[in-house]
Amino acid sequence: MKGIVKGKSDPYVKVRAGAQSFRSRTIKENLNPKWHEMYEIIVNHIPGQELEFELFDKDIDKDDFLGRYVAP
């Protein structure tokens, strides 16, 4: 988490719906990113299927997990 300690982050998002997954571009040195990206996801009304967003900070060695949001 070195980037966040210095007040900077290089965030990106992983989006998952069922077997489909996408990764956003990384936005350099930004604590309030806006991606303005669009992904086409086929959503089936399957009980228990969720739309999941995971936020990471891109690092040279290992990316830091920042948070997760799951929409039922």
N, CA, C and O atoms as a printed pandas DataFrame, in Angstrom:
     atom_number atom_name residue_name chain_id  residue_number  x_coord  y_coord  z_coord
0              1         N          MET        A               1    0.812   -1.202    0.000
1              2        CA          MET        A               1    0.000    0.000    0.000
2              3         C          MET        A               1    0.851    1.259    0.000
3              4         O          MET        A               1    0.397    2.320    0.428
4              5         N          LYS        A               2    2.044    1.148   -0.463
5              6        CA          LYS        A               2    2.951    2.283   -0.484
6              7         C          LYS        A               2    2.355    3.483   -1.210
7              8         O          LYS        A               2    2.513    4.617   -0.756
8              9         N          GLY        A               3    1.673    3.253   -2.328
9             10        CA          GLY        A               3    1.080    4.341   -3.091
10            11         C          GLY        A               3    0.046    5.124   -2.314
11            12         O          GLY        A               3   -0.012    6.349   -2.424
12            13         N          ILE        A               4   -0.768    4.443   -1.533
13            14        CA          ILE        A               4   -1.807    5.124   -0.766
14            15         C          ILE        A               4   -1.194    5.906    0.390
15            16         O          ILE        A               4   -1.681    6.986    0.724
16            17         N          VAL        A               5   -0.143    5.386    1.002
17            18        CA          VAL        A               5    0.521    6.086    2.091
18            19         C          VAL        A               5    1.062    7.423    1.592
19            20         O          VAL        A               5    1.024    8.414    2.321
20            21         N          LYS        A               6    1.558    7.461    0.376
21            22        CA          LYS        A               6    2.069    8.702   -0.205
22            23         C          LYS        A               6    0.945    9.595   -0.724
23            24         O          LYS        A               6    1.217   10.677   -1.244
24            25         N          GLY        A               7   -0.305    9.167   -0.594
25            26        CA          GLY        A               7   -1.433    9.966   -1.050
26            27         C          GLY        A               7   -1.798    9.744   -2.496
27            28         O          GLY        A               7   -2.575   10.507   -3.070
28            29         N          LYS        A               8   -1.236    8.693   -3.098
29            30        CA          LYS        A               8   -1.521    8.404   -4.500
30            31         C          LYS        A               8   -1.904    6.941   -4.644
31            32         O          LYS        A               8   -1.497    6.094   -3.849
32            33         N          SER        A               9   -2.685    6.664   -5.661
33            34        CA          SER        A               9   -3.083    5.297   -5.953
34            35         C          SER        A               9   -3.193    5.154   -7.462
35            36         O          SER        A               9   -3.445    6.130   -8.168
36            37         N          ASP        A              10   -3.004    3.942   -7.953
37            38        CA          ASP        A              10   -3.160    3.632   -9.377
38            39         C          ASP        A              10   -4.289    2.611   -9.497
39            40         O          ASP        A              10   -4.025    1.431   -9.729
40            41         N          PRO        A              11   -5.539    3.041   -9.344
41            42        CA          PRO        A              11   -6.653    2.103   -9.247
42            43         C          PRO        A              11   -7.122    1.524  -10.580
43            44         O          PRO        A              11   -7.000    2.139  -11.640
44            45         N          TYR        A              12   -7.662    0.314  -10.471
45            46        CA          TYR        A              12   -8.379   -0.325  -11.571
46            47         C          TYR        A              12   -9.462   -1.198  -10.959
47            48         O          TYR        A              12   -9.410   -1.519   -9.772
48            49         N          VAL        A              13  -10.443   -1.582  -11.769
49            50        CA          VAL        A              13  -11.577   -2.368  -11.284
50            51         C          VAL        A              13  -11.700   -3.659  -12.081
51            52         O          VAL        A              13  -11.522   -3.677  -13.299
52            53         N          LYS        A              14  -12.009   -4.737  -11.370
53            54        CA          LYS        A              14  -12.387   -5.995  -12.010
54            55         C          LYS        A              14  -13.893   -6.136  -11.839
55            56         O          LYS        A              14  -14.410   -5.998  -10.730
56            57         N          VAL        A              15  -14.597   -6.411  -12.929
57            58        CA          VAL        A              15  -16.051   -6.563  -12.916
58            59         C          VAL        A              15  -16.364   -8.002  -13.294
59            60         O          VAL        A              15  -15.813   -8.532  -14.258
60            61         N          ARG        A              16  -17.260   -8.639  -12.521
61            62        CA          ARG        A              16  -17.616  -10.025  -12.805
62            63         C          ARG        A              16  -19.119  -10.203  -12.692
63            64         O          ARG        A              16  -19.755   -9.712  -11.760
64            65         N          ALA        A              17  -19.676  -10.923  -13.670
65            66        CA          ALA        A              17  -21.090  -11.320  -13.650
66            67         C          ALA        A              17  -21.139  -12.749  -14.173
67            68         O          ALA        A              17  -20.962  -12.987  -15.367
68            69         N          GLY        A              18  -21.378  -13.689  -13.279
69            70        CA          GLY        A              18  -21.361  -15.093  -13.683
70            71         C          GLY        A              18  -19.985  -15.469  -14.188
71            72         O          GLY        A              18  -18.989  -15.232  -13.504
72            73         N          ALA        A              19  -19.910  -16.056  -15.382
73            74        CA          ALA        A              19  -18.633  -16.475  -15.966
74            75         C          ALA        A              19  -17.947  -15.350  -16.737
75            76         O          ALA        A              19  -16.819  -15.524  -17.199
76            77         N          GLN        A              20  -18.602  -14.206  -16.884
77            78        CA          GLN        A              20  -18.041  -13.076  -17.626
78            79         C          GLN        A              20  -17.240  -12.175  -16.685
79            80         O          GLN        A              20  -17.672  -11.891  -15.568
80            81         N          SER        A              21  -16.080  -11.734  -17.141
81            82        CA          SER        A              21  -15.291  -10.813  -16.324
82            83         C          SER        A              21  -14.573   -9.808  -17.216
83            84         O          SER        A              21  -14.250  -10.091  -18.370
84            85         N          PHE        A              22  -14.334   -8.634  -16.654
85            86        CA          PHE        A              22  -13.690   -7.537  -17.362
86            87         C          PHE        A              22  -12.741   -6.840  -16.401
87            88         O          PHE        A              22  -12.896   -6.928  -15.183
88            89         N          ARG        A              23  -11.757   -6.146  -16.962
89            90        CA          ARG        A              23  -10.823   -5.354  -16.160
90            91         C          ARG        A              23  -10.725   -3.974  -16.795
91            92         O          ARG        A              23  -10.517   -3.845  -18.002
92            93         N          SER        A              24  -10.876   -2.948  -15.970
93            94        CA          SER        A              24  -10.783   -1.579  -16.476
94            95         C          SER        A              24   -9.320   -1.209  -16.718
95            96         O          SER        A              24   -8.407   -1.945  -16.343
96            97         N          ARG        A              25   -9.122   -0.079  -17.340
97            98        CA          ARG        A              25   -7.764    0.435  -17.479
98            99         C          ARG        A              25   -7.324    0.988  -16.120
99           100         O          ARG        A              25   -8.162    1.321  -15.282
100          101         N          THR        A              26   -6.044    1.083  -15.910
101          102        CA          THR        A              26   -5.492    1.648  -14.682
102          103         C          THR        A              26   -5.404    3.159  -14.839
103          104         O          THR        A              26   -4.946    3.665  -15.863
104          105         N          ILE        A              27   -5.850    3.869  -13.812
105          106        CA          ILE        A              27   -5.760    5.328  -13.807
106          107         C          ILE        A              27   -4.635    5.704  -12.847
107          108         O          ILE        A              27   -4.710    5.409  -11.654
108          109         N          LYS        A              28   -3.611    6.342  -13.354
109          110        CA          LYS        A              28   -2.415    6.662  -12.574
110          111         C          LYS        A              28   -2.651    7.787  -11.570
111          112         O          LYS        A              28   -3.290    8.794  -11.876
112          113         N          GLU        A              29   -2.123    7.590  -10.372
113          114        CA          GLU        A              29   -2.068    8.594   -9.305
114          115         C          GLU        A              29   -3.375    9.345   -9.107
115          116         O          GLU        A              29   -3.431   10.564   -9.271
116          117         N          ASN        A              30   -4.431    8.609   -8.752
117          118        CA          ASN        A              30   -5.753    9.212   -8.601
118          119         C          ASN        A              30   -6.506    8.528   -7.463
119          120         O          ASN        A              30   -6.655    7.306   -7.458
120          121         N          LEU        A              31   -6.978    9.314   -6.504
121          122        CA          LEU        A              31   -7.758    8.772   -5.389
122          123         C          LEU        A              31   -9.259    8.898   -5.613
123          124         O          LEU        A              31  -10.045    8.433   -4.788
124          125         N          ASN        A              32   -9.670    9.521   -6.717
125          126        CA          ASN        A              32  -11.083    9.683   -7.036
126          127         C          ASN        A              32  -11.294    9.399   -8.528
127          128         O          ASN        A              32  -11.694   10.285   -9.282
128          129         N          PRO        A              33  -11.023    8.155   -8.948
129          130        CA          PRO        A              33  -11.050    7.845  -10.385
130          131         C          PRO        A              33  -12.453    7.776  -10.971
131          132         O          PRO        A              33  -13.420    7.441  -10.287
132          133         N          LYS        A              34  -12.535    8.102  -12.253
133          134        CA          LYS        A              34  -13.760    7.930  -13.042
134          135         C          LYS        A              34  -13.323    7.259  -14.332
135          136         O          LYS        A              34  -12.496    7.797  -15.068
136          137         N          TRP        A              35  -13.872    6.097  -14.606
137          138        CA          TRP        A              35  -13.402    5.322  -15.749
138          139         C          TRP        A              35  -14.116    5.663  -17.051
139          140         O          TRP        A              35  -13.473    5.662  -18.102
140          141         N          HIS        A              36  -15.372    5.946  -17.032
141          142        CA          HIS        A              36  -16.135    6.237  -18.255
142          143         C          HIS        A              36  -15.947    5.133  -19.296
143          144         O          HIS        A              36  -15.773    5.410  -20.483
144          145         N          GLU        A              37  -15.985    3.896  -18.844
145          146        CA          GLU        A              37  -15.862    2.742  -19.727
146          147         C          GLU        A              37  -17.185    2.000  -19.753
147          148         O          GLU        A              37  -17.948    2.039  -18.788
148          149         N          MET        A              38  -17.450    1.330  -20.852
149          150        CA          MET        A              38  -18.687    0.557  -20.976
150          151         C          MET        A              38  -18.343   -0.893  -21.281
151          152         O          MET        A              38  -17.439   -1.182  -22.064
152          153         N          TYR        A              39  -19.082   -1.799  -20.647
153          154        CA          TYR        A              39  -18.936   -3.229  -20.886
154          155         C          TYR        A              39  -20.317   -3.804  -21.135
155          156         O          TYR        A              39  -21.285   -3.403  -20.487
156          157         N          GLU        A              40  -20.414   -4.717  -22.046
157          158        CA          GLU        A              40  -21.691   -5.370  -22.329
158          159         C          GLU        A              40  -21.709   -6.709  -21.607
159          160         O          GLU        A              40  -20.878   -7.582  -21.859
160          161         N          ILE        A              41  -22.671   -6.853  -20.707
161          162        CA          ILE        A              41  -22.790   -8.064  -19.902
162          163         C          ILE        A              41  -24.172   -8.659  -20.119
163          164         O          ILE        A              41  -25.180   -7.960  -20.025
164          165         N          ILE        A              42  -24.212   -9.936  -20.405
165          166        CA          ILE        A              42  -25.484  -10.641  -20.530
166          167         C          ILE        A              42  -25.882  -11.110  -19.136
167          168         O          ILE        A              42  -25.170  -11.889  -18.503
168          169         N          VAL        A              43  -27.022  -10.629  -18.671
169          170        CA          VAL        A              43  -27.493  -10.973  -17.333
170          171         C          VAL        A              43  -28.674  -11.918  -17.453
171          172         O          VAL        A              43  -29.705  -11.576  -18.032
172          173         N          ASN        A              44  -28.512  -13.095  -16.903
173          174        CA          ASN        A              44  -29.604  -14.066  -16.834
174          175         C          ASN        A              44  -30.202  -13.990  -15.439
175          176         O          ASN        A              44  -29.487  -13.773  -14.461
176          177         N          HIS        A              45  -31.470  -14.163  -15.352
177          178        CA          HIS        A              45  -32.129  -14.112  -14.046
178          179         C          HIS        A              45  -31.986  -15.458  -13.349
179          180         O          HIS        A              45  -32.942  -16.220  -13.207
180          181         N          ILE        A              46  -30.759  -15.718  -12.922
181          182        CA          ILE        A              46  -30.452  -16.955  -12.214
182          183         C          ILE        A              46  -30.368  -16.624  -10.729
183          184         O          ILE        A              46  -29.621  -15.724  -10.345
184          185         N          PRO        A              47  -31.113  -17.327   -9.892
185          186        CA          PRO        A              47  -31.038  -17.057   -8.452
186          187         C          PRO        A              47  -29.594  -17.160   -7.953
187          188         O          PRO        A              47  -28.887  -18.122   -8.253
188          189         N          GLY        A              48  -29.182  -16.172   -7.204
189          190        CA          GLY        A              48  -27.840  -16.167   -6.636
190          191         C          GLY        A              48  -26.781  -15.533   -7.520
191          192         O          GLY        A              48  -25.657  -15.325   -7.064
192          193         N          GLN        A              49  -27.104  -15.215   -8.778
193          194        CA          GLN        A              49  -26.116  -14.564   -9.648
194          195         C          GLN        A              49  -25.919  -13.130   -9.183
195          196         O          GLN        A              49  -26.886  -12.419   -8.911
196          197         N          GLU        A              50  -24.669  -12.712   -9.093
197          198        CA          GLU        A              50  -24.353  -11.383   -8.593
198          199         C          GLU        A              50  -23.475  -10.626   -9.590
199          200         O          GLU        A              50  -22.796  -11.222  -10.427
200          201         N          LEU        A              51  -23.508   -9.321   -9.479
201          202        CA          LEU        A              51  -22.614   -8.449  -10.227
202          203         C          LEU        A              51  -21.591   -7.939   -9.220
203          204         O          LEU        A              51  -21.949   -7.267   -8.252
204          205         N          GLU        A              52  -20.320   -8.258   -9.444
205          206        CA          GLU        A              52  -19.283   -7.963   -8.459
206          207         C          GLU        A              52  -18.248   -6.990   -9.023
207          208         O          GLU        A              52  -17.793   -7.134  -10.158
208          209         N          PHE        A              53  -17.889   -6.006   -8.216
209          210        CA          PHE        A              53  -16.851   -5.033   -8.555
210          211         C          PHE        A              53  -15.756   -5.135   -7.499
211          212         O          PHE        A              53  -16.040   -5.039   -6.305
212          213         N          GLU        A              54  -14.515   -5.327   -7.920
213          214        CA          GLU        A              54  -13.381   -5.349   -6.997
214          215         C          GLU        A              54  -12.397   -4.268   -7.423
215          216         O          GLU        A              54  -12.028   -4.174   -8.593
216          217         N          LEU        A              55  -11.978   -3.456   -6.463
217          218        CA          LEU        A              55  -11.078   -2.337   -6.721
218          219         C          LEU        A              55   -9.678   -2.685   -6.229
219          220         O          LEU        A              55   -9.504   -3.170   -5.111
220          221         N          PHE        A              56   -8.679   -2.431   -7.079
221          222        CA          PHE        A              56   -7.289   -2.722   -6.751
222          223         C          PHE        A              56   -6.417   -1.505   -7.022
223          224         O          PHE        A              56   -6.752   -0.644   -7.835
224          225         N          ASP        A              57   -5.278   -1.457   -6.313
225          226        CA          ASP        A              57   -4.244   -0.457   -6.547
226          227         C          ASP        A              57   -3.092   -1.170   -7.246
227          228         O          ASP        A              57   -2.495   -2.084   -6.678
228          229         N          LYS        A              58   -2.776   -0.762   -8.467
229          230        CA          LYS        A              58   -1.714   -1.387   -9.258
230          231         C          LYS        A              58   -0.356   -1.067   -8.650
231          232         O          LYS        A              58   -0.021    0.098   -8.433
232          233         N          ASP        A              59    0.423   -2.110   -8.378
233          234        CA          ASP        A              59    1.773   -1.957   -7.847
234          235         C          ASP        A              59    2.743   -2.784   -8.680
235          236         O          ASP        A              59    2.333   -3.656   -9.445
236          237         N          ILE        A              60    4.019   -2.503   -8.524
237          238        CA          ILE        A              60    5.044   -3.223   -9.283
238          239         C          ILE        A              60    5.083   -4.696   -8.892
239          240         O          ILE        A              60    5.163   -5.565   -9.760
240          241         N          ASP        A              61    5.027   -4.983   -7.591
241          242        CA          ASP        A              61    5.114   -6.374   -7.150
242          243         C          ASP        A              61    3.741   -7.041   -7.080
243          244         O          ASP        A              61    3.426   -7.882   -7.921
244          245         N          LYS        A              62    2.936   -6.687   -6.109
245          246        CA          LYS        A              62    1.605   -7.285   -5.947
246          247         C          LYS        A              62    0.576   -6.174   -5.805
247          248         O          LYS        A              62    0.762   -5.249   -5.014
248          249         N          ASP        A              63   -0.504   -6.262   -6.565
249          250        CA          ASP        A              63   -1.561   -5.252   -6.502
250          251         C          ASP        A              63   -2.291   -5.338   -5.168
251          252         O          ASP        A              63   -2.565   -6.429   -4.668
252          253         N          ASP        A              64   -2.602   -4.179   -4.598
253          254        CA          ASP        A              64   -3.297   -4.123   -3.312
254          255         C          ASP        A              64   -4.808   -4.124   -3.523
255          256         O          ASP        A              64   -5.334   -3.385   -4.355
256          257         N          PHE        A              65   -5.491   -4.965   -2.758
257          258        CA          PHE        A              65   -6.951   -5.002   -2.764
258          259         C          PHE        A              65   -7.454   -3.800   -1.981
259          260         O          PHE        A              65   -7.026   -3.577   -0.849
260          261         N          LEU        A              66   -8.366   -3.015   -2.576
261          262        CA          LEU        A              66   -8.895   -1.823   -1.916
262          263         C          LEU        A              66  -10.337   -1.976   -1.456
263          264         O          LEU        A              66  -10.734   -1.365   -0.463
264          265         N          GLY        A              67  -11.131   -2.784   -2.163
265          266        CA          GLY        A              67  -12.518   -2.936   -1.751
266          267         C          GLY        A              67  -13.333   -3.734   -2.747
267          268         O          GLY        A              67  -12.881   -4.047   -3.848
268          269         N          ARG        A              68  -14.557   -4.056   -2.324
269          270        CA          ARG        A              68  -15.453   -4.874   -3.147
270          271         C          ARG        A              68  -16.885   -4.392   -2.944
271          272         O          ARG        A              68  -17.282   -4.012   -1.843
272          273         N          TYR        A              69  -17.656   -4.418   -4.045
273          274        CA          TYR        A              69  -19.093   -4.153   -3.989
274          275         C          TYR        A              69  -19.786   -5.266   -4.756
275          276         O          TYR        A              69  -19.403   -5.587   -5.881
276          277         N          VAL        A              70  -20.809   -5.852   -4.144
277          278        CA          VAL        A              70  -21.571   -6.919   -4.787
278          279         C          VAL        A              70  -23.029   -6.491   -4.873
279          280         O          VAL        A              70  -23.658   -6.188   -3.860
280          281         N          ALA        A              71  -23.565   -6.467   -6.103
281          282        CA          ALA        A              71  -24.977   -6.149   -6.327
282          283         C          ALA        A              71  -25.717   -7.460   -6.576
283          284         O          ALA        A              71  -25.349   -8.222   -7.470
284          285         N          PRO        A              72  -26.763   -7.725   -5.784
285          286        CA          PRO        A              72  -27.503   -8.985   -5.962
286          287         C          PRO        A              72  -28.303   -9.000   -7.258
287          288         O          PRO        A              72  -28.978   -9.985   -7.555
